[in-house]
Amino acid sequence: MHNAEFGDGNAELLKLLSESKPDIIVITGDLIDADYTDAGIALGFAQESVRIAPTYFVTGNHEAASSQYGDLKIGLEVAGVIVLEGEAVSLERNGETVTLLGLDDPDFMVKRDMFGETSAMVSAKLKNLDNGEGGYTILLSHRPELFEMYVNCSIDLVFAGHAHGGQFRLPFIGGVIAPNQGLFPKYDAGLYTDGGTSMVVSRGIGNSIIPLRFNNRPEIVWVELNAE
């Protein structure tokens, strides 16, 4: 979201979510923007989203960079948002169980271990997450560029963001530039599949650093899972 607002108090965004009648709402980081943080916008949205459906949140690099994240986390939890920081929860529907995993943004891990290698730390964290009895697993993670790692850890479905859809999208080419991927990013938006792992990358609804998008409308992703 990057502190974006659609309508007064995000009324238009919340109306869209309510009309979709979701079972859960997931936010994969950068709810705020570290350069112009307005926790009030983020918390106002969270207080209403939990009325629509259980809401789960994992951090992004902007939460890691913000001095206000501690207060934001407390506010989210008071509102009823489930903040997953390297944790797993079980979701049940019609007798079926899905394990929902939440991964901290790597920038938090780097802060805790300044001499560690980011990819190695993320991989170790993923492998240590308890995903139950090997059932269907959904991972919330801010970073799409780590897709190969998610595949190696046998995650079934990943929800990610961070790439902003490549910011400027060109016909037949896709996104032009994305954080941590550079020019013509491999994972900018949409669905990616490798073996038994699928990843959905949202273009998101806010901007950071570059205030403009081209051919790249903000989006809310709606995903329906069906038992085989």
C-alpha positions in Angstrom: 0.0 0.0 0.0 2.8 2.4 0.8 0.3 4.6 2.7 -1.8 4.9 -0.4 -5.5 6.0 0.0 -8.4 5.2 -2.3 -11.3 7.2 -1.2 -11.7 8.8 2.3 -10.2 6.4 4.8 -9.6 4.0 1.9 -13.4 3.6 1.6 -13.1 2.5 -2.1 -10.5 -0.1 -1.3 -12.4 -1.5 1.6 -15.6 -1.6 -0.5 -13.8 -3.7 -3.1 -12.5 -6.1 -0.5 -15.9 -6.4 1.1 -17.7 -7.1 -2.2 -15.1 -9.9 -2.9 -16.2 -11.7 0.3 -12.8 -13.2 1.0 -12.0 -15.9 3.6 -8.8 -14.2 4.5 -7.0 -11.0 3.5 -3.2 -11.0 3.3 -0.8 -8.1 3.2 2.7 -8.9 2.0 4.7 -5.9 3.4 5.2 -2.2 2.7 1.9 -1.3 4.3 3.7 2.0 5.1 6.4 4.0 3.3 9.5 4.6 5.3 10.0 8.1 3.6 6.6 9.5 4.5 5.1 7.1 7.1 1.6 7.8 8.2 0.7 5.0 10.6 -2.8 6.4 10.9 -3.7 5.5 7.3 -2.3 2.0 7.8 -4.0 1.4 11.1 -7.3 2.9 9.9 -7.3 0.4 7.0 -6.4 -2.5 9.3 -9.2 -1.7 11.7 -11.7 -2.0 8.9 -10.1 -4.9 7.0 -10.4 -7.2 10.0 -14.2 -6.6 10.0 -14.3 -8.1 6.5 -12.1 -11.1 7.0 -9.2 -12.4 9.2 -6.2 -10.3 8.1 -2.6 -11.5 8.0 0.5 -9.3 7.6 4.2 -9.8 7.0 6.8 -7.1 6.9 8.5 -5.5 3.9 11.7 -3.6 3.5 9.9 -0.3 4.3 8.8 -1.6 7.7 12.4 -2.6 8.3 13.6 0.9 7.4 11.0 2.7 9.5 11.6 3.9 13.0 7.8 3.6 13.6 7.5 -0.1 12.9 7.4 -1.1 16.6 4.4 1.2 17.2 2.8 0.1 13.9 3.1 -3.6 14.9 1.4 -3.0 18.2 -1.4 -1.0 16.5 -1.9 -3.8 14.0 -2.1 -6.4 16.7 -4.5 -4.3 18.8 -6.7 -4.0 15.7 -6.8 -7.7 15.4 -4.4 -8.2 12.5 -2.3 -11.4 12.8 1.4 -10.4 12.3 3.5 -13.3 11.2 7.2 -13.0 11.9 8.7 -16.3 11.0 5.6 -18.2 12.2 3.0 -20.6 10.9 -0.7 -20.9 11.5 -3.3 -23.5 10.5 -6.4 -22.6 8.5 -9.3 -25.0 8.2 -12.1 -25.0 5.7 -14.5 -27.9 5.0 -12.4 -30.4 6.8 -9.2 -29.4 4.9 -6.2 -27.8 6.5 -3.8 -25.2 5.0 -0.7 -24.0 6.7 -0.1 -20.3 6.3 3.6 -19.3 6.8 4.8 -15.7 7.3 8.4 -14.7 6.6 10.0 -11.5 7.9 11.5 -9.3 5.3 15.3 -10.1 4.8 16.2 -6.5 5.8 15.2 -7.4 9.4 17.4 -10.5 9.3 20.3 -8.4 8.0 19.9 -6.0 10.9 20.1 -8.9 13.4 23.1 -10.5 11.7 25.1 -7.8 9.9 27.6 -10.3 8.6 25.2 -13.0 7.4 24.3 -13.7 3.8 20.7 -12.7 3.1 19.8 -15.7 0.9 21.3 -18.2 3.4 19.4 -16.6 6.3 16.1 -16.7 4.4 16.6 -20.3 3.4 17.4 -21.3 7.0 14.4 -19.4 8.3 12.1 -21.1 5.8 13.4 -24.6 6.6 12.9 -24.0 10.3 9.2 -22.9 9.9 6.9 -25.6 11.1 4.5 -26.4 8.2 2.6 -29.1 10.0 2.3 -32.6 8.5 3.3 -31.8 5.0 -0.1 -30.5 3.8 -0.7 -27.6 1.5 1.5 -24.6 2.4 1.0 -20.9 1.6 3.9 -18.5 2.2 3.5 -14.8 2.7 6.8 -13.1 1.8 7.6 -9.6 0.5 10.3 -10.7 -2.0 9.5 -12.3 -5.3 13.2 -12.4 -6.3 13.7 -15.3 -3.9 11.4 -17.6 -5.9 14.0 -20.3 -6.5 14.5 -20.5 -2.7 10.7 -21.0 -2.2 10.8 -23.8 -4.8 13.7 -25.5 -3.1 11.8 -25.4 0.2 8.8 -27.1 -1.4 6.3 -24.2 -0.7 3.1 -24.8 -2.6 1.9 -21.2 -3.0 3.6 -17.9 -2.4 2.1 -14.4 -2.2 4.6 -11.6 -2.8 4.9 -8.0 -3.8 7.9 -5.6 -3.7 8.3 -5.3 -7.5 5.5 -2.7 -8.1 4.8 -4.4 -11.4 8.0 -3.2 -12.8 6.8 0.4 -12.3 6.6 1.1 -16.1 5.2 -1.7 -18.2 5.9 -2.1 -21.9 3.7 -4.2 -24.3 5.1 -7.7 -24.9 8.0 -7.0 -22.5 6.5 -6.4 -19.1 8.0 -4.4 -16.2 11.0 -2.1 -16.8 12.6 -1.9 -13.3 12.1 -3.4 -9.9 13.8 -3.3 -6.5 16.5 -6.0 -6.0 16.0 -7.2 -9.6 17.1 -4.2 -11.6 16.1 -3.7 -15.3 13.5 -5.9 -16.9 12.8 -8.0 -13.7 12.1 -11.7 -14.1 9.3 -11.6 -11.4 7.4 -8.4 -11.7 3.7 -9.3 -11.7 1.3 -12.2 -12.1 1.6 -16.0 -11.7 4.9 -17.9 -11.8 5.1 -21.7 -11.6 8.1 -24.1 -11.1 7.4 -27.7 -10.4 4.9 -27.8 -7.5 5.4 -24.2 -6.4 3.4 -21.3 -7.6 4.0 -17.6 -6.8 1.5 -14.8 -7.2 3.2 -11.3 -7.4 0.9 -8.3 -6.9 1.6 -5.0 -8.5 0.3 -3.4 -5.3 -1.6 -0.1 -5.0 1.0 2.4 -3.9 4.3 3.9 -5.1 7.7 4.6 -3.5 10.6 6.7 -4.8 9.1 6.9 -8.3 5.7 8.5 -7.9 4.3 7.5 -11.3 3.3 4.3 -13.0 2.9 3.7 -16.7 0.6 1.0 -18.2 0.6 -0.4 -14.7 -2.7 0.0 -12.8 -2.8 -0.6 -9.1 -4.4 -4.0 -8.3 -5.9 -6.1 -5.6 -5.3 -9.8 -6.3 -8.2 -12.2 -5.7 -7.2 -15.9 -5.5 -9.5 -18.9 -5.2 -8.2 -22.3 -4.1 -10.0 -25.4 -5.1 -9.4 -28.9 -3.7 -8.6 -31.5 -6.4 
